[in-house]
Amino acid sequence: MLNTFRLIYKSIPFGYDQNILNGILSDAINYNKKNNITGALVCRDDIYLQLLEGPEQAVNYTYQKILDDDRHLEVELLIKEYCNKRIFPKWNMKDDPAKTWFWNKEEVRSGVFKTLNKSKIIAVFEKIAKETSK
Ligand SMILES: Cc1cc2nc3c(=O)[nH]c(=O)nc-3n(C[C@H](O)[C@H](O)[C@H](O)COP(=O)(O)O)c2cc1C
């Protein structure tokens, strides 16, 4: 049954450092707990890639706040859809810092995302979830 909503976007960090990242993550975890949202944030100095999953209204509301946040730029929606289960049911926001196993900086700069289809983007998060439960 398609009873969970998920949204994935990417953006470019603005003023990326550990303090800013900690601030974003503590905001995310606190609010998401209240809003029944889970997900993950892939974060490194050239890209944020975030999955939000939960009730549609809560996810959309949170995304509207994220769109207005000046800690990142060029927020671009990649996926918005119903799905049958959460990828990160136990994580109000799992952070996956500075991994370069998926794309290198040059690929991100030259727009690797334009070449990725939905299932490849979702596979990124499924891979992170698998590593997380080890
Ligand atoms: C990259 C990034 C990811 C964020 N992720 C979330 C999130 O998952 N949940 C959330 O509530 N806020 C998240 N935020 C923070 C929101 O933009 C916002 O600051 C926060 O929800 C508090 O909003 P408010 O004080 O206007 O209620 C994120 C911000 C950034 C820059």
PDBQT file of the ligand as one rigid body, heavy atoms in Angstrom, charges set to zero:
ROOT
HETATM    1  C1  LIG A 201      20.094  21.083   4.206  1.00  0.00    +0.000 C 
HETATM    2  C2  LIG A 201      19.008  21.347   5.202  1.00  0.00    +0.000 A 
HETATM    3  C3  LIG A 201      18.252  20.284   5.679  1.00  0.00    +0.000 A 
HETATM    4  C4  LIG A 201      17.218  20.497   6.604  1.00  0.00    +0.000 A 
HETATM    5  N1  LIG A 201      16.469  19.454   7.020  1.00  0.00    +0.000 NA
HETATM    6  C5  LIG A 201      15.412  19.679   7.832  1.00  0.00    +0.000 A 
HETATM    7  C6  LIG A 201      14.542  18.610   8.205  1.00  0.00    +0.000 A 
HETATM    8  O1  LIG A 201      14.729  17.458   7.838  1.00  0.00    +0.000 OA
HETATM    9  N2  LIG A 201      13.502  18.903   9.019  1.00  0.00    +0.000 N 
HETATM   10  C7  LIG A 201      13.260  20.169   9.484  1.00  0.00    +0.000 A 
HETATM   11  O2  LIG A 201      12.281  20.376  10.206  1.00  0.00    +0.000 OA
HETATM   12  N3  LIG A 201      14.079  21.181   9.167  1.00  0.00    +0.000 NA
HETATM   13  C8  LIG A 201      15.149  20.971   8.355  1.00  0.00    +0.000 A 
HETATM   14  N4  LIG A 201      15.979  21.993   8.018  1.00  0.00    +0.000 N 
HETATM   15  C9  LIG A 201      15.802  23.283   8.724  1.00  0.00    +0.000 C 
HETATM   16  C10 LIG A 201      14.651  24.111   8.217  1.00  0.00    +0.000 C 
HETATM   17  O3  LIG A 201      15.056  24.805   7.058  1.00  0.00    +0.000 OA
HETATM   18  C11 LIG A 201      14.218  25.122   9.309  1.00  0.00    +0.000 C 
HETATM   19  O4  LIG A 201      15.307  25.911   9.673  1.00  0.00    +0.000 OA
HETATM   20  C12 LIG A 201      13.696  24.420  10.560  1.00  0.00    +0.000 C 
HETATM   21  O5  LIG A 201      12.691  23.497  10.219  1.00  0.00    +0.000 OA
HETATM   22  C13 LIG A 201      13.128  25.412  11.590  1.00  0.00    +0.000 C 
HETATM   23  O6  LIG A 201      12.156  26.179  11.014  1.00  0.00    +0.000 OA
HETATM   24  P1  LIG A 201      11.265  27.221  11.838  1.00  0.00    +0.000 P 
HETATM   25  O7  LIG A 201      12.131  27.747  12.949  1.00  0.00    +0.000 OA
HETATM   26  O8  LIG A 201      10.886  28.247  10.818  1.00  0.00    +0.000 OA
HETATM   27  O9  LIG A 201      10.075  26.455  12.330  1.00  0.00    +0.000 OA
HETATM   28  C14 LIG A 201      17.004  21.822   7.092  1.00  0.00    +0.000 A 
HETATM   29  C15 LIG A 201      17.775  22.863   6.608  1.00  0.00    +0.000 A 
HETATM   30  C16 LIG A 201      18.777  22.641   5.678  1.00  0.00    +0.000 A 
HETATM   31  C17 LIG A 201      19.591  23.808   5.194  1.00  0.00    +0.000 C 
ENDROOT
TORSDOF 0
